[in-house]
Amino acid sequence: ISGYSLVIQARDNGTPPLSSSVTVNVDISDVNDNSPVFTPANYTAVIQENKPVGTSILQLVVTDKDSFHNGPPFTFTILTGNEEEEFTLDPHGVLRSAVIFKHMIATEYVLCVQAKDSGKPQQASHTYIQVRVIEESIHKPTAIPLEIFIVTMEDDFPGGVIGKIHATDQDVYDVLTYTLKAEQKSLFKVNSHDGKIIALGGLDNGKYVLNVSVSDGRFQVPIDVVVHVEQLLQEMLQNTVTIRFENVSPEDFVGLHMHGFRRTLRNAVLSQKQDSLHIISIQPVAGGNQLDMLFAVQMHNSGFYKPAYLIQKLTNARRHLENVIRISAILEKNCSGLDCQEQHCEQSLSIDSHSLMTYSTARISFVCPRFYRNVHCMC
C-alpha cells in the first residue's frame, strides 16, 4: 500500500458540541528491499554456427516489486562463462553473439548473468543461461503457393489482412522471415515474422502477382502469391441467387470445395462460354452450421441473368451439384416468419464494404464484404 488518507475529527464538550475535521495524507516511501526477478529463473538458448556477429540469441525478462525509482532500468553483467568474450549483453537485456560460432570448436556455453536494479543501495540477482551451438541450416524452407480472391465494391476497399503464407523448414531451430519486393510495398505489405499479407486501401480491379520470398537466414526461396481483385457492380446485387450449403465451414468451403464447385456451377448455369460467374460473398448462417454463397451471372453482352432463370437452371442441375457438396436450399426470396399472403415478399441485399470477412487456408484465401438480407411483404 503506497499511502493512506485519514479524516480526523476534533470534538469539544460544549453545548451543543462543536467539531471540525482535517484530512491527513500519509505516504509510505519505498525502500529497496526487493531484488530483481528473472522470468524464467534460468534460460536455455540456441544459435546456429556461422551466424553473423550481432545475432540476437535471447531476450532476458526482469521485473522488480519495488517502486519505479528502485526498479528499472537494470544493469546487466555477464559474471562468468564469457572469458573469451564470445557474447555481449546490451542495456535492454538482449544477449548477442560477438563472434562467429563454429559447432566443431564448442557446442555449449554456460553464462552466469547478473541484474542490478536502480535503488540505493542496489539489489542484485543472477541467472544461468545455457547456449547451445548447433549446425547451420542444411534444408531450404518450403512454402505453399497462395491464391487470394478479393471481392469489393467499386473503389471502396478498406484494406486489411487478406491471407497468410504457410512455410515450413526441416531444420528445427530455423527462424523464417518473409520479404516483399520493394516496389510492391505501395499496395501490399508482408509481416516479416508470420507471413501475413496485408493489402492497403483502394485496390483497383485486376490481377496482382506478388514477389514474396521466405528465408531461414541461409537459403531464400520465392513464393508464388497471386491476388485477384474483383469490384462489384450495383446491378449484381439486384440479380443475385443464394445457395445454402449444409454442414460446412467457410474455411472448408474455400479450401476444399470452392474451385470444384465453381467449375460445376459454371457448367450448370452458363448458357455461353463468354458468360461470367461472379461469387459475391460467402457468409455463415447465424445459429447453425450452414453457409450462404451469393453469386450472379453476367452475360457476355454485359447484362445479368435474372434470378428466376438461374434458379430454374440450378434446380435442374441440383443433383449434379450435390456430387461436390451438400446443398440445403436455393434461395431467391425468403418469406420465412413473415405473414405474407401467398408467401409473396421482396428481398433486397445490402453490402457493408467496410466489414470484410477473410477466410484463409494454406492455398486459397477469399476476402469478401459482409452482406445483409432484408425481406418485406408485398401484400
C-alpha angles and dihedrals in degrees: 000000000000098000151348132225113207127189109207122191128200116202128185130211097241128120108281096019114237127207145177134189139214133196117234117194115202115194118199108215117214123240120200099254100136126078122218113271124219118215110235101022092232133015141219124196141167134215127187118233118256093029111146122262110273096036111155111243105170143356114220117217115209131173134180128203093210123094119279096269091055095043129048147044090070127203114225124203132175103226101182140000096049100083092130091046095239091149140047128200118204126210090263093059097255114146112213137179117258095185138032104263123222120203091211092057100047133352100189142031129187116204128189109210127191128205121197124191128222097252129114112269093024121237119214139193134175142214137193123237121198110201119191121200111215132186117275122263114289100173127070118230116257122214135184117236111248129214118193127195118196122189117190142154117264112295090339105106109137097195130232143137108334103173148331132245114232112212133162138186129203090217101092098212099041115125112211124215128190128214136184125210108266099237092057095057092091089072106022141026132198122208103236094213107044105018097242112159116221123194120205122225127279102037114178125227113275147062125308125192111201123208100219126162135186123212134190092196094268107041126043120200127188119231125208109232118171122183121197116195120194121184116210124231120219089235089063091064091056092055103042128132123199124219112195116206127203126231100354133120122221091246093051091048092050096043101038111021114020099086094044095043093047090054093047091045092052090054090049103048109021113098094190133024090239092061116105128225114211121194102202103182145335121212137169117249110242116253100015149051095267129116130207121211119193119204141163133193122224120205117231089248090060102259124112130241113246117251093242090059093048093047090053090052092047093048091054092048098038096109090051092048092051090061084077102038136348114264120210099186145342109227134195099143124021115196097162111143094010120114095226124156108248087357091280114163142141125236127205130183127215125193125212100206092183094057104072126185116208119198106187130185132166094269107020134035124189121196119187140156123261114254134203125208115215120191128183135171121262093201 
